[in-house]
C-alpha cells in the first residue's frame, strides 16, 4: 500500500518510506463546519467525570474523550523512572522503548509523530506538564487533518494535567512507572523530590539521579518563584536510611526558609541549624543557587561541594563559579561556620550551569578509568550543540554514565542543569 498523503489543512508532509513523519505545529485558524462539530454537552460531561475519575479509570476515559472528538481511540503511556521505557496504563499491553520507537521519538523531541497503521494512522503526542515530560498519548484515527490534529493536541494537554493532578496521591500510577523494587531510603527521599524538569519562559532547570531505586544520600531541588529560579543539590554522608533522612531534613529546612523569604545565606543557615538539631553528627555537602531570570544575576553558596560549572557557547569557562572553600552543611559547635559566604556573577543569555555530585566523575569502567570531568562536560556540550533539549541531554548523559560503569554505580549520581534564556519570551 502506498504512503497516504496527509497534506490537508497545513500538515504538508507525505509519509516516508518508514511510514513515519514528524509533524510541525498546524495552523489554528482551520475553519469548522458540520463535519467537524463536537457534542459540547457530552464533552462537558467527560471533563466533569475526569475530575473525580480514579487513576486506573483514565485509559477508558481517554477512549471516550477521543470518541467525542471524532477520533477512534487513545492510549496513555507514562515514562518509567529511568526514562528507558514508555509504559502503557492499559496493563494488558507491553512497554515501548524510549530510544527505538516512534512513541519514544515523540517523547525525546517533545514533538508529535505520525505513523501508518493497518486501519489508518497513529498520532504519537507528547504528554507534557509545563516543562516536565510525562510520556506520550497514542491516538488512532482513520484520517488526519488540521482539525483532528488540533483535537489530538488538546486531548494530550487535558490528560497531562489529569495525570499530574492524580499522581500526587495515586500509588497505582507510581507503581506503573517502576520496573524494580524501590528500597526504603529511596522511597523516603523520592517523596521529597520535585518534578525532574521545571521552567518558565526565561529559564529551565532539569535533573536526574541514579541509582533510581536505591538512591540514599543525594538529592536535588528546584523551584520558580515569580522571576527567581532556586536550585539546590545535596550529597549526604553515607548511603543508608540515615543518609536519606539527613538529606530529607536538609531539603525540608531549605524549603521552609526559602518560602519564608530567606536569602541564600539564611537558607543555608537554617539547614545548618536543622541538621545540627535533628540529625546530629551527620552532615552533607551542597550547592544552593538563586538566579534572577530577568537580569541574569546568579548568587550561589558552595558548602564543601564540587564547584558548579558554567558552560557558555560550546566551552566550559574554567573556574568561573569557583569560590573559597566552606564547610559542609550541618556541622555544629566549634566546626560551624560563623557566616556563609554568598558569591555573585551575571550570566549571559544561553548560559548553562551544571551542579553535580562526585559520583558523576568518579564512575569507573572495567579497567578502573574514571568517567572524569572532561568526558562529563564534553557530553553536555556536544548534546547541546546537536540541539537536544536540556532534559534529553541529562537523560542521555545518565544512561552513558550507567553504561560506563556497567549499571553498577559505586556512589549516588545526581546532576542538575539550569539554563538562562531570556530571549524565550
N, C-alpha and C positions, 0 to 999 in steps of 0.2 A: 504494500500500500504506500502511496506517495505521501510526502510530508504535507500536512494541511497548511494552508495559507491562513495566518491569523493577523492580517493587516487591517481588519476593520477597526474604525474608531481610534486610530492612533497607535495601535500596537506596532505595526510596521515592520515585522520581522517574520521570516519564514523559518520553520523548524529545520535544524540542520541534520546532517547525516546520522547524528547520535539521537535525534529526536528530542533534543533538549535545548532550550534557549534561555538566556537571561532576559528579563522584561524590565524596561525602564518605566518610570512613572508615567501614567497616562493622563491626558487632559481631563480636567474636572468639569468641563462645560459640555459634556456629551448630552445631547437632548434626550428627554424621556418621552415616551408615548404609551399607547395602550399595551404594547407588548412588554414594556419594562415596569409596569405598575406593581407596587408592593402592597400587600394587605397590611396597612399600618396598624390596624386593631390587633391582628394576630402577632405582629412583630412586638407591639407593646406588651402583650401577654407574655411573650417569651422573655423579654427583658426583665419584667417583674418576677417571673419564675426564676430567672438567673440569680436574683438577689438572695433567694433562700435555698437554692439548689445545693445539695451536698456535693463535695468534690467528685465522688465516684459517679455522680449523675451527669457530669459535664460532657462525656462522649455522646450520650443520647441527646442532650440539649444542643450540642453543636450541630448534629444532623438535622434537628428540627429547625434551627435557625437558618441553616443553609437552604433547606427546602423552602422556607418562607421568602428567601431572597432569590429564588429561581435557580439555585444551584442544586446539584444532585446529592452530594454528601460532603461531610467534613470530618476530619480526624485530627486529634491533638497529639503532638509528640513533644515531650519535655527532655531537655538535655540532662545527662547524668552528672554526678558531682565532678567527675574528672573531664567532662566535655569530650568524651570519646564516642558516646552513643546517643541517639535520639530514641527515647523510649515511649512507645505509644501508651496512651491512657487506656486504650482497649487492651485488656490483659491477654486476649487470645492471639494478639499479633506479636511479631518479633521486632526487636530494635533495629534501627538503621545506623550504619557507621557515619560519623560526622565527616570523616575525611574521604569517603569514597561513595558518595551518593548525591543525587540531585537535592534531596532534602538537606543534606549536610552543606551543600554549596549555598543554599538559601540561608542557612544558619550562619555560616562563616562570613558571608559577604553582607548579611542583613539586606538582601535584595530578593525579590520574587523570582521564581524559576518555573518554567512551563515545560511539561514533558508529555509525550504521547502515551495514551493508554488504549487498551483494546476497545473500550466503549466510549472514547472521547479524549479528554485532556485532563491532566492533573496539574493544578497550580500549587506550588510549594511557597507558602507565605511565611516570612519570619514572624515569630511571636516576640515582641519587644515591649518591655515596660520601662519607659524613659530611655535610659542608655543600657539597661540590663537585658541581655539575650536570654530568653526563657526556653525557646525551642522553635518548632515550626508548626504550621497548620497545613494539612493536606486537604485540598478542596478538589472534588471531581465535578466536571461539567461536560456536557455534550458539545458545547461550543463556547467561544470566548470572544467578548467584545469589550469596549470601554466600560459599559455599564456593569457588566458582570465582574470585571476586574476590580472596579471600584468597590463593589459589594464584598468581594473577597477580602480586600484590604480592610474594610470596615469590620468584617467578621473577625479578622485577626486582631484588630485593635480591641474589640469587645472581650475576646477570650483571654487576651494578655492581661487585661485589667481584672477579669474574674479570677484567673489563676493566682495573680499577685495577692488579691484580697483574701483568697481562701487558703493559700498555702501556709499563712501565718499560724493557722490553727488546725491544719489537717495532717495527721500522721500518715494518712494514705498517700497523699501527694509526696511527702518526704520519702516514704518507703519506696515509691515507684522509681525515684531517681537514684536509688542506691543499688550498687552491684556487689557489695561486700558487707560484712558485719561491721558496724560502727563501734569502735572502742569507747569506753566511758569517758576518758578525758576529752576525746574529740567531740563526743556528743555534748558535753557541757560547754566546751569552748565554742562550738558552732552555734549554740543558742544565742551567743552574744554578737556574732558576726553580722555586719550589714550586707546588703547586696554586693556582689562582686564588682559591679560597674555602676557608677553614678555619674551625673554630669548636668551641665546646663549649656546654654548657647555659647558660653565663653570658655568652659573648661570641662575636662573629663578626667575621672580617676577610675582605675581598674586594678584588680588584684587577683592573685592566685596563691594557693598554698597546698603543699603536699607534705607527708602522705595524707591523702584525703580522709582516710578512715582511722588514722592513728596519730593525728596531729596532737600536740600536747602543749608545748611552751610558746609557739609562735602565734601571732595574730595580727590583724590589720584593722583599721577603722578609717572611715571617711564620711564626710557629711558636708552638704552645701547649706549655708545659712545666708540667705539673700545673695550677695555677691562675693561671699567668702567661702573658699574651699578649705576645709580642715582635713588633714590626713595624718595618720599615725601608723607606725609599725613597731611591734614589740617582740622580744625574744627573751623568755623567762629561763632562769637557771633550771636545769634538769629536763626530764622527759617522762613525767608521770602525772598523776592526778593533782599533786601539789603544784606542779609547774602550770597546769591548766588553771588551777584556782588562782595562782598568782597573777596570771595574765587576765583572767576574768575580773578580778578585783581592780586591776590597773585600768582596764577598759571602762568599768563602771565609774571609777573615780574621775577619769578623764572626761567622760561624757557629763557627769554631774557638774564639774567645774566649768566645762565649756558652755553648757546650757544655762549656767548662772551668769554668763557674760565674762568669764575669766580670760585673760590674755594667755599666750603660750607659757610664760613663766608661772602664772597662777595654776594652770592646768597641771604642769609637771610637779609643782609643789604639792598639789592636792593628791597626786598619785604617790609621791614620796610618803606623805603622812598616812595615807590609807594602807599602803603595804607595810609600813613600819608598825601600824596598829593591829591590822587584821591577819597579816601573814608575816610575822617577824622572822628574821633570819633568811628571808627569801627576797630576791631582787630580780630585776630584768633590765636589759638594755633596750634602748628605743630611740626613735626619732619622731618628733612631732613638728608638723609644718602648718603654716597658715598662709594661704595665697589670696591676695585681693585680686579677683578676676577682672576688675575694671582697670586697675593701674599696673598689674603685673608685679607688685611688691610681694616678695616672698620673705617670710620670717620663719626661722626654724630653731629648734633646740635639739642638740645631739647628746644623749646620755650614754656614753660608753659603747656606742654602736658604730658599725661601718658607716662612713660618711655618705650622704646622698650623692648621686651622680647627676650632673647636668649635661644633657645632650642638646646641642644646638646645630642645626643643619644636619650634617652627617658625621659629626665627631663629638667625642666626649671632651668637655672643657676641663682639663686636668686641674684638680684642686679647687674648682670654682665654689664648691659648697663644703670644703673642709673647714674645721673650726678647732680651737684648742680643746683638748680632752676634758670631759666632765664625767663624774662618777655615774654608775648605773642608777636606776630609779629604785627607791625603797631602802636605801642604806640609812640606818638610824644612828643616833649617838654621835660620837666624835667623827665618824666617817661621813655623816650627812653634810652636803654642801651648804654653805651659808645662803647662797642665792644662785639661781640658774641663769646662765648667760644666754640671751636671745640674739641671734645673728640675722642680718637682713641683706637682701640684694634685690635687684629688679630684673625680672625675666624679660626676654624678647618674645614677640609673637611666634608661636610654633615651638617654643622650648618644651622639652620633656624633662621631668625629674624622676629619677629612679630611687626607690627605697628598697632595701633587700636585707635578708638575714644571711649570716655567714654560711649557712648550709648550701646556698646557691653556688658560691665559688669554690667551696671545699668538696663538692661532689667529685668522686673519683671513679675512673674506669677500671677495667680488669687489671691493667698494668700499674695502677696507683697514681696515674696522672690526674691532676685536678682539672675540673671544668674551667676554672680560672676566670678572672675579671675581664680579660681581653676577649675571650670567647663569648662571655655573657653580654658585654656591651656591643660587640660586633654583630651578634644575632639580632639585638634590638634595632641597631642602625640599619642593617640590611632589610629587615622586615618592614621598618618604617618607609624606607626608600622604595620598596616594592608596592607601597600603597595599602598595606594591611592596617586595619583599624586597631587601636590600642588593645582592646580586649582580645582580638585574634592574635596579636603579637605575643601576648603573655600566654595564651593557650598553647601556641606552638612552642614557646620557649620552655614552659614547664614540662611539656612532653619530651623535648630534646634533653633536658636535664635528667628526667627519669630514664630515658633510653640510654644515656651516657653511663648511668650507674646501674643499669640492668634492673630497674624497678626496685632496687634495694637501697633506699636512702639511709645514710648513717645519721642524718640530722634533719630536723624540720627545714623546709624550704618555703619561704614566703617572699613574694615580690609585689610591690605596688608601684604603679606608674601613673603619673598625672601630667597632663598637657595643658598649656595655656594657649588658647586660640581665640583671641578677642575679635578676629575677623569673622567668626561664625556668629552672625547676629541676625 
